[in-house]
Amino acid sequence: MSASDQIDLPKNLAKGGSTGRILFNHLAILCCWVGLWEIGSRAGFIDPLFFPRPSDILLGFWRLYITQGNIWFHLGLTMAEVAAGFIAGSLLGIGLAFVVGLSDTLRRFLKP
């Protein structure tokens, strides 16, 4: 049994059909969903607070990357916060493990 026998391919791909039609269908579905999302948001069916319009999202990306160019500041700040949280959590975990390792009473209390 070869590797291709184990994979269930769609019939048109198994017969050597083109992937262009499948790609077109997937892109058409994506465009329809995004279009319905935009229309639903503008018509008031979708709350823009929870699901902002796709056009507003693209505008935000345009502002961050092109107009203001301050995305690197925000990414750097986020990475610093992630590193600080990791270090704080690691130090707290190691410290608590050290204390539990030294105290028989605490170890018996926390033992599952």
Backbone hydrogen bonds, N-H to C=O, Kabsch-Sander energy under -0.5 kcal/mol:
donor,donor_aa,acceptor,acceptor_aa,energy
5,D,2,S,-0.7
6,Q,2,S,-0.7
6,Q,3,A,-0.6
7,I,3,A,-0.6
8,D,6,Q,-0.5
9,L,7,I,-0.9
13,L,10,P,-0.6
14,A,10,P,-2.6
15,K,11,K,-1.7
16,G,13,L,-1.3
17,G,12,N,-4.0
23,L,19,T,-2.6
24,F,20,G,-2.4
25,N,21,R,-2.4
26,H,22,I,-2.5
27,L,23,L,-2.5
28,A,24,F,-2.5
29,I,25,N,-2.3
30,L,26,H,-2.4
31,C,27,L,-2.6
32,C,28,A,-2.2
33,W,29,I,-2.4
34,V,30,L,-2.5
35,G,31,C,-2.5
36,L,32,C,-2.8
37,W,33,W,-2.3
38,E,34,V,-2.4
39,I,35,G,-2.6
40,G,36,L,-2.9
41,S,37,W,-2.1
42,R,38,E,-2.4
43,A,39,I,-2.4
44,G,40,G,-0.7
45,F,40,G,-1.9
46,I,40,G,-1.7
50,F,47,D,-0.9
51,F,47,D,-2.6
57,I,53,R,-2.0
58,L,54,P,-2.5
59,L,55,S,-2.0
60,G,56,D,-2.3
61,F,57,I,-2.4
62,W,58,L,-2.4
63,R,59,L,-2.4
64,L,60,G,-2.6
65,Y,61,F,-2.8
66,I,62,W,-2.2
67,T,62,W,-1.9
68,Q,63,R,-3.2
69,G,63,R,-0.9
71,I,64,L,-0.9
74,H,70,N,-1.6
75,L,71,I,-2.7
76,G,72,W,-2.4
77,L,73,F,-2.3
78,T,74,H,-2.3
79,M,75,L,-2.4
80,A,76,G,-2.1
81,E,77,L,-2.1
82,V,78,T,-2.3
83,A,79,M,-2.5
84,A,80,A,-2.5
85,G,81,E,-2.3
86,F,82,V,-2.4
87,I,83,A,-2.6
88,A,84,A,-2.7
89,G,85,G,-2.6
90,S,86,F,-2.4
91,L,87,I,-2.7
92,L,88,A,-2.4
93,G,89,G,-2.5
94,I,90,S,-2.8
95,G,91,L,-2.5
96,L,92,L,-2.6
97,A,93,G,-2.2
98,F,94,I,-2.2
99,V,95,G,-2.2
100,V,96,L,-2.6
101,G,97,A,-2.1
102,L,98,F,-1.3
103,S,99,V,-1.6
104,D,102,L,-0.6
107,R,103,S,-2.0
108,R,104,D,-2.4
109,F,105,T,-2.0
110,L,106,L,-2.2
111,K,107,R,-1.2
